[in-house]
Amino acid sequence: MLKERDKEKTEKYYSILNGAGAVFAKSGFHKSTISQIAAESGVADGTIYLYFKNKDDILYQFLKFKSSLFFTKMRDAVKSAESSELKLRNLIRCHLLEFQNDIDMAVIFQSEVRYRRGIESHIKDISKMYFEILSEILEQGQMEGVIRNDLFVGLVKRFMLGAVEGVINTWVAADGKYDLVQMVDPLVDLYMDGIRSRHNDKPLMTSH
């Protein structure tokens, strides 16, 4: 009997989180109400308060839950590869695929999270975990001789994360109407090759 109650409690908890995600993504955190979240989740308004303190707590728990799943999948994706370049491709592919498969999460992370006060520490934790994965990949790449040793690693990591977030922002603004994952190889190629012209590249003819 207790196990059945625990299962029901768990199901309602995650149902509310998913319902809140849909409401936050559609209406924005500020305009969303507990009643909307309850209706989307299929529970009574009062049930929300059995699991969460308030709307801010729902957002915090949503981010904590999603980021935990997110990083578990990314770690697994990175570990499945051997070379640093393939690890980087797997990391970026997992990042873009997870957001493409959950556009509500993408909207919340890209449009709401960075503007909400009170969750700064959690956002820092998310960035720290992402940077730790990148650091491991960069260090391996330097040991393999495929990544320069004279890099400002902190700058490189911010560039990589910023580029991915920029691509996701553009995709969200387009309402997810194209395949986000198609950007994996162009992104990683840019990271690995940079924008400097190679000696054997011919200059493009431009019209004025």
N, C-alpha and C positions, 0 to 999 in steps of 0.2 A: 504493500500500500504506500509506504514511504517513497519507494523508488518511483512509483507512478506519479506521486505528487511532485517529486524532484524533476521528473521528466517534463511534466506539465509546466512547472515553473521555468525550466530552461527554455522550453519552446516559446512561452509567452515573452520571456526576456528578449530572445533573438527576434521574435516577430515584431516587437516594439522597436528594436534597433533598426531592422530593415524598413519598417514603416516610417520611422523618423528620417531615415536616409532619403526615402522617396519624397517626403514632405519638404525637408530642408533643401533638396536639390531643385524642387519645383518652385517653392515660394520664397526661398531664402531663409536663413536662420531667424533674422529679426522679425519677419512677418509671420512665421510659423507659430501655431498655437498647439497646446496640449490636446485640445479637442480634435484638431486635424490629425495629429499623430495617432491618437486613439482610434479614430475612424479608419485611418489607413491600416492600422494594425489589427483591427477587428476586436478591440477590447473596449471596456468602459473607461471613461476619463479617470476615475478613481484608481483603476488598476495600474495606471502608469506610476502612481506614487508608491506602489508596493515594491517597485524595482528601482526607481530613480528619484533623486531629490527634487529635481526641477529640469527645465529644458536644457540648461547649461550642462548638467550632469549627463543627460542623454547624449549630447554632442560629444562630450569627453569620452564616454563609454563606447560610443560608435567609433571614434577615431582609434581608441585603444584596441578594440576588437579587430577592426579592419587592418590596422598596421601590423598587428601580431600575425594574422594570416598572411599578409602581404610579404613580410620579411621571411617567414618560414618558407614560402614558395621561392623567393629570390635566392635564399641560401641554398636550397636544393638545386635550383637551376645552375647556380655557379659551381657547386660541387660536382655536377654531372659532367663538367668539361675539364680538360687537362691544360690546354694552353691558355695564357692570359688573354689573348685576343678572343678566343671562343668563350671564355668566361665572361668577358665584357659584353659580347653579343648576346649571350644568354641572359645576363642581368638586364640589359636594356629591353630585350624582347619580353621578358617576364614583366617588367615594369609597364610597358605599353599595353601588353595583352591583358593584364589585370584591370587596368583602367578602361580598356575598350570593352571588356566583359561586364563592367559595372560602372556605367556612365554616371549614376547617382553619386557614387564614391568619387569619381573624377571631378564632378562639379563641386562637391563639397570641399575636397582637398584643394582644388585650384581657385575657387571663387569665395569660399567662406572662411576656411581655416586661418589663413594668414591675417585676417582682419578681426579675429575674435580675441578679446582680452581674457586672461585667466587660463589659457591653455598653452602659453608660451613655452613652458618647460617641456610639455609633451612634444611640441613641434621641434624643439631642440633635440630631444631624444631621438625622434624619427630621423632628423638630418644626421645626427651622430652615427646612428646605425648604418645609414646609407654610405656615409663617408668611410666608415670602417671597412665595408665591403670593397669600395673603390680603392682604398689604400692597399688592401691585400692584393688586388688585381694589378695595380700599378707596380708594387714591389716585385711581384712575380715577373711582370713584363720587363722590368729593369734587369732582373737576374737572367732572363732569357735573352736579353740583348735586343729586344724589339721595341723597347721604350727608352727614351733618353734618360740619362742619369742626372742631367743638369736642370731638371724641371723644378719649378716651384709647385710642389705637390698639392699644397692647399689651394692654389689658384686653379690647377688642373681639375681638382675635384669639384670646385664650385662651378667651373665652366661646364663640366659634364652634366651635373645635376640641373644647372640653369638651362642648358640646351634641351634636355628632356622635358622639363617643366614648360618651356616655351612651346615645344611641339604639342604637348598635351593641351595647353591653353588654346592654341589655334584650333585644335580638333574640337574642343568643347565649344568654342565660339561658333563652329560650323555645325553644331548639334550632332556631332559624331557621324556625319554623312559619308565619310570615307574610311578606308582601312588604315587605322592608326599604326598597325604593326609594320606596314610597308616602309615606315621611316627608320626601322632598326638599322639596316645596312648603311643607308646614307649617313646616319648619325655616327655610327662606329667608324666608318671610313673617314669621316671628317676628324674624329678624335685621333685616329691613327696616322692619317696622312697630312693633316693640317691644310692650310690654304696656300702655302708657298708653291710657286711654279717650279716644276722639275726642269732640269737642264734640257731634256729632250722634248719638252712641250713647246708647241708652236704658238705664238701669240694669236689671239683671235682678232679678226678684222672687224672693226666697229664703224658704224656709220655716224655721221655728225649732222 
